[in-house]
Amino acid sequence: MFKVLYLAKGDRSYPSSRYRIWQFVQPLADVGVSVDVRPLFDDRWMNRVLQDPSLSRRLVRLGLGAEAVLKRCLGSAHIAAYDLVIVEQELAPLLPFAVEKYLLASARRVVIEMDDAHHLKPGRAGKFKRWFAAADGVICGNQFLASAVQRAGGKPFIVPTVVDVEQYAVKKHSPHQPLRLVWLGLASNLHHLRQHEEAFRQLNSEMELELVVISSEAPHFSGVNIRHEPWSEADESRLVSDCDVGVMPLPDEPWTRGKCGLKLLQYMASGLPSIASPVGVNTQIAQDGGVLLAESHQEWIEGIRRLRDPARRQQMGGDARRSVETQWSLQAWVEQVAELYQRLGVGHA
């Protein structure tokens, strides 16, 4: 069996790792690729760093970061036993490129995986550019990231972020009140939702509307009917399927152009029509239907008004589900990923 060591950023509580590798482990094993996943961070990182707005966050981050660096250094002894080593983003945030390269020197082949524009973070560009050029390949979640790798002299291979459609019940739309909009994401990204607060407030004044926020924190919007649902992996798909329309607002910035549209795919897998900002990969995902693209407050208002009609929601939701099944699902991509890993492992990619 072809053996891969995957040095992930986090355990299943970490969204990027959950969707970029953890969901692939058993399906890849079923087609002859064994993946040993070793996470850098556990759920303490999610609970105490990414979700913690307190003043102690920096100290906690430093302590957990130092612990993670030590884990990576101690765990690099047996990597030569694998056909391929894949590093999600970087070996550890506190390590310079030269140290990471030294720790991975015994690996047969090293591939970097990127699903966010981490190369744009202050002080990190040089490290990522050197890895892009030095790695045997860079797996990228979208064309924006692939272009950055190409500019650095690297070899990009696009594998989009995908969802396991078998985990999502398909919504059957019917007339009811209120119309439930859903936003799913990290608390650190709630400011994306806030940029259209005025549109939600106007809609709330003219129709029965409920904005369901699935996150560790609830936003505080005046004049908007909000229901907060704490996120959990076990409840995620059920909570989304209970709603009517998915929303994914994003500002048009270099960082957001590198995002892979995960929440949009989750809405679509549930059979929900969605409204999204035309930023980055969202425009590509929307091409096969099921998604309305909106920029201004007025476009968001008009789009949500259109989706008050349950028949329209049913038709668009069906289009969305079919699009995910054929192009953006785990089931559609597992054999392609297995083939790519094997090609990268023997240097034929």
N, C-alpha and C positions, 0 to 999 in steps of 0.2 A: 504493500500500500504506500502511496506517495505521502510523505510526512511533512507537515507544515508547522512551524512554530510561529504563533501569532502573538506578538507583544502588544496587547491592547492597552488603550488608555484607561479603561475602567471595567468593573464587573457589570452585571446586567442592569444595575441601577443607573449606569451612565448611558445616555441615549445614543450617542454616536457608536459606541462599542456594541450596544445591544443590536443595532440594526446593521452595522457593517460586518460583524462577525458572529456574535453569539447565536443569532437565529440560523446561521448557515452551518453550524457545527455538525448536527445530525444529518441533514440533507447531503452535505459533502461526504460524510462517512459512507452514506448509502451508495455513492457513485465512485468510491475508491480513493478518497482524499481524507486522510486523518489530520485533524487540526488540534493542536495543543495550545489552548488560549491561556496566556498568563497576564492578568491585569496589573497595571501600575497602581491604580487606586481602587479602594473598595467603597462601600456605601457611606463611609464616614466622610469621604470627599464631597459627595452629593449633599449629605445632610448638614455638614458643618462648614462647608466652604461655598459651594455654588449657591446654596439656598440661604446662607446666613448673612444678613446685612449688618451684623453688629461690628463694633470697633475691634473686637478680638479676632476678626476674620483673618487679618494678615498674619498674626502669630500662629493661628491654627494652620493656615496654609503653609507657612514656613516649616512647621514641625512635621506635617504630613508629607510635604515635599521632600524633606531630608530623608525621611523614612523610606519614601519611594525610590529615591536615588540609590540608597543602600541596597534595597531589594533588587534593583536592576543590576548593580555591580556584582552582587553575590550570585545572581542567577544566570550569568553569561557563560558559565563554564562548559555547558554541554550543548551549545547550539550547533556544533559541527555534526551532530547526529541527525539533523533535519535536512531535507532536500531544499527547503526554502524557508527563509525567515522574513516575516512581514512585520513592519513596525508601524503602528497606528500613530501618525503625526510625528512623534519623536520618541527617543528612548526614555527621556525624562526632562522636564522643563528646565531644571537647574544645570544640566550637563552641556558643556560646549560641544561643538561638532567633533573636534579632534578626539575627545574622550569617548564619545559615542562610537565613533568609527573604530577606535581601539578595542572597545568592548565587543564589537561585532566582527572583529577581524577574522575569526575562525569560521564564520558562516560561509556556506558554499555560495549562496546568492542572497542578497538583501534587497527588499522592496519596501518602499514607503507608501503608506495609504493616507490620503487626504480627503476629508469630506467637509472641510471648512477652510476659510482663507487665513489660516494661522500664519502664513508667511507675511501677512500684512501687519502683524502685531509689532508695536515699537520694540526695537532691540532684537527681534527674532528673524528679520529678513535674511541676514547674512547666513545664519545657520541653515535655514530651510533651502536657500539657493544652493548652498554647497551640497546638501543632501540630494536635492533634485538632480544635480549633475553627477554625483558619485554613485547613486543607487543603481541597481540593475534594472530598475523600472519604478514608476510611481503610479499607483492606482488612484484615479481621481474620480470624485463623485459627479463632476460635470465639466463642461467645456471651458468655463471660466478658469477653473483650477488647472485643467490640462494646458491651457494657453500659457499660464504662469510657469509651468514646468518646462514647456518648450522654450520659452524665452531664456530660461536658465541653462539650457543645453541638455535637458533631461529627456527621458522617454516615457510619455504619459500613456496610460491605458484607462479608458473611461468605463467605470462600473457604477451605475446610478445607485443611490440609496433606494431600497425596495422594501415592501411589506409582505408579510405572510397573509395572503387573502383568506386562508382557512381560519384565521383568528378573528375575523370580522363578520358579524351577522349583517345581512343586507336590509337596510331600512325599507319598510313599506309605507309610503307617504299617504296621508289621509287628511281631510279637513279637521283642524282643531285649533284651539287658542291656548296659550300664546304661541307665536312663531318662535322657535328656539334656535338661536344662533349659538355656535360653539367655537371656542378658541382653546387650543391645547398647547401647552408649552412650559418652559422654565420660567420661574418668577423673574429672572434676570432679563427676560425678553418682553415683559408686560408693557414696556414703553412702546413697542410696536403697535400694540392694541390701542394704546392711549392716543396715538396720532389721529384716530378717527372717532374720538370720543364725541365730538360735536355731531357727527352723522348719526351715531347710535342714539344720542339724546333727542334729536329731531324725530327719528323713527319711533322712539319710545312714546313720543307725544301724540303720534297719529295712528298707532296700532298697538295691539297687545303683543309685547315683545319681551323675550327673556334672553339675556346674554349669559350663557353657561361657560364659566371659566374653569378649566381643569388644570390645576397647577398647585404648587405648594403655598401660594399666596393669592389673595383676592385683590383685584384692583378697586380703587375707590373713585367711582365716577358719579357725579351728581346728576340726578334726573335720568338714570339708566337702571332698569331692573336687572340686577346681576344675581346669579346663583353660583356660588363657589363650590367646586367639588375637588377635594384633595386628590392629587394624582396617585395612582398605584398601578403597577403593571397588570395586576389581576382584574382591575375594574375598567381599565382604559378603553377597550373596544366597546364594552357595554354602554359606558357613559356617552361615547361619541354616537353610537347607533340610536340612542334615545333622543337625539336632537334632529333638527331639520335642515340646517344650512351651516356649512363650515366656513370660517373666515380666516384669512391669512394676510393681514396687512404687513407690508415691509417698506421701510424707506429705501430709496434707490441710492445705495452707497457701495463702495468697493467690497466691504465686508459682507453685506447681504447678497451681493451678486454671487458670492461663493457658496451660498447655502444650497441644500439639495432638495428642498421642498417636502420634507418628511411629513409635517402635519397635514399638508394638502393631500398627500397620498393616503394618509390614514382616514381622512374624511371621505375620499373617493372610494376606498375599499369598503366603507360602510354604506355605500350607496347614497351618499349625501351630495347634492350639488354644492358648489363652493364659490366664494368670491375671494379673489386674491389680487395682490398688487402685481403689475407686470414687470417683475424684477427677477433677473437671473433665470434659473431653470423653470420658474413658474410659467413663463411664456411657452416653453416646450411642452410641459405637462398639460397645458390647457388646449393644445392643438386638436385633440381628438374629442373634445366636447366634455360637458359636465362641469366646466369652470367658467365663470364670468371674470374678466379682468377689469379692474377699476383703479383709477388713480386719484381723482379728486373726491372731496366729500360728496359732491352731487352725484358722481358716478356710483359711489358706494350706496347712496340712498336709493337711486333708481334701480340698481341691481337687486337690492334686498326687497324692494317693492315688487319687482317682477317675480320673485321667488315666493311670494305669498300664495301663489296658485299651486295647490298640491299636485295637479296633473303635470305641470311643468317641472316641479321638483322630482316627480317620479321618472319622467323621461330623461332629465339631465342626470339624475342619480344613477340610472341604468347605464347611460353612456360612460359615466365616470367609473363605475365598477368594471365594465368591460375593458376600458383603457388600462386600468391597473392590472387586471388579470393578464393581459397580453403583453404589456410593455414594462410594467413597474412592480412586478411581483417576485417574491422569492422563488416561486414555482417556475417562472419564465427564465430566471437567471442562474439557477444553481448549477446547471451543466456548463453554462458559459464561464462561470467563475472557476469551476473545477478545471476546465480546459486551460484557462488563462494561468492559473497557479502552476499547472504542469509545464506549460510552455515557458513560463518565467523561470521555473526550477532547472530546466535544462538549457536555458539560454537561447531558445528559439523564438522568443516573442519579438 
